[in-house]
Amino acid sequence: MEFDMAHLARLSRRDPHDPALKDLSEDLASIVGYVGMLTAVPDRTPEEVAREVTVGAGLVLLREDAVRPSFDRAALLAASPSNEDGCYAVPVAIEKGVAK
């Protein structure tokens, strides 16, 4: 693919006779070629992609989200080193922008 490097040089306020423009032309052709390859990637919605996980050579669909029993909150808080107002109390690690 050929580009009008003199025109691009003027747009970027570079010297149109700069020898580095030849390398820039090759780089630009490589980038445009790569973008062209991306058109071959199949289009899928984010929802379709989010529902799939590739495992080895197969494809596994994720299970539906469902509410299920969890840990007892009171027991977890009782086992924590420190809690306050029903939440874990985390010690200050950074104070006034200075790490401790």
C-alpha positions as CSV (number, residue, x, y, z in Angstrom):
1,M,0.0,0.0,0.0
2,E,1.3,3.4,-1.0
3,F,0.8,6.6,1.0
4,D,1.4,10.2,0.0
5,M,4.1,10.7,2.5
6,A,4.8,14.3,1.4
7,H,1.1,15.1,2.2
8,L,1.3,13.3,5.5
9,A,4.6,15.1,6.3
10,R,2.9,18.5,5.7
11,L,0.0,17.5,7.9
12,S,2.3,16.6,10.7
13,R,4.6,19.6,10.1
14,R,7.6,17.5,9.2
15,D,10.1,18.0,6.4
16,P,8.7,16.2,3.4
17,H,12.3,15.3,2.4
18,D,13.2,13.7,5.7
19,P,14.7,10.2,5.0
20,A,12.9,8.8,8.1
21,L,9.6,9.2,6.2
22,K,10.5,6.0,4.2
23,D,10.6,4.0,7.5
24,L,7.4,5.7,8.6
25,S,5.7,4.7,5.3
26,E,6.6,1.0,5.9
27,D,5.4,1.2,9.5
28,L,2.1,2.8,8.4
29,A,1.6,0.1,5.7
30,S,2.2,-2.6,8.3
31,I,-0.3,-1.0,10.7
32,V,-3.0,-0.6,8.0
33,G,-2.4,-4.2,6.9
34,Y,-2.9,-5.4,10.5
35,V,-6.1,-3.5,10.8
36,G,-7.2,-5.0,7.6
37,M,-6.7,-8.5,9.1
38,L,-9.0,-7.6,12.0
39,T,-11.9,-7.4,9.6
40,A,-11.7,-11.2,9.3
41,V,-12.4,-11.7,13.0
42,P,-16.0,-12.8,13.5
43,D,-18.3,-10.3,15.1
44,R,-20.0,-11.4,18.3
45,T,-21.9,-9.4,20.9
46,P,-20.2,-8.8,24.3
47,E,-23.0,-10.9,25.8
48,E,-22.0,-13.9,23.5
49,V,-18.4,-13.6,24.4
50,A,-19.1,-13.2,28.2
51,R,-21.1,-16.5,28.2
52,E,-18.2,-18.6,26.9
53,V,-14.9,-19.8,28.3
54,T,-12.5,-21.7,26.1
55,V,-11.2,-24.8,27.9
56,G,-8.5,-26.8,26.0
57,A,-10.0,-27.7,22.6
58,G,-13.6,-27.5,23.7
59,L,-16.1,-24.7,24.6
60,V,-17.8,-24.6,28.0
61,L,-20.9,-22.5,28.6
62,L,-21.1,-20.9,32.0
63,R,-23.9,-21.7,34.3
64,E,-26.7,-19.2,35.0
65,D,-26.3,-17.0,38.1
66,A,-28.4,-18.2,41.0
67,V,-28.9,-17.1,44.6
68,R,-27.6,-19.8,46.9
69,P,-26.7,-20.1,50.5
70,S,-23.5,-18.3,51.6
71,F,-21.3,-18.0,54.7
72,D,-22.9,-16.7,57.9
73,R,-22.0,-13.0,58.1
74,A,-22.0,-12.9,61.9
75,A,-19.6,-15.9,62.1
76,L,-17.2,-14.3,59.7
77,L,-17.3,-11.0,61.5
78,A,-16.7,-12.8,64.8
79,A,-13.6,-14.4,63.3
80,S,-12.2,-11.2,61.9
81,P,-9.4,-9.4,63.7
82,S,-11.3,-6.2,63.8
83,N,-14.8,-5.1,62.8
84,E,-16.9,-2.0,63.0
85,D,-20.6,-1.4,62.4
86,G,-21.0,-4.9,60.9
87,C,-18.1,-4.5,58.4
88,Y,-14.5,-5.5,58.5
89,A,-12.2,-2.8,59.8
90,V,-9.2,-2.5,57.6
91,P,-6.1,-0.8,59.1
92,V,-4.8,2.4,57.4
93,A,-2.1,1.5,55.0
94,I,-1.5,4.9,53.4
95,E,-1.9,8.1,55.3
96,K,-1.5,11.6,53.8
97,G,0.1,10.2,50.7
98,V,2.9,8.5,52.5
99,A,3.1,4.7,52.6
100,K,3.7,3.2,56.1
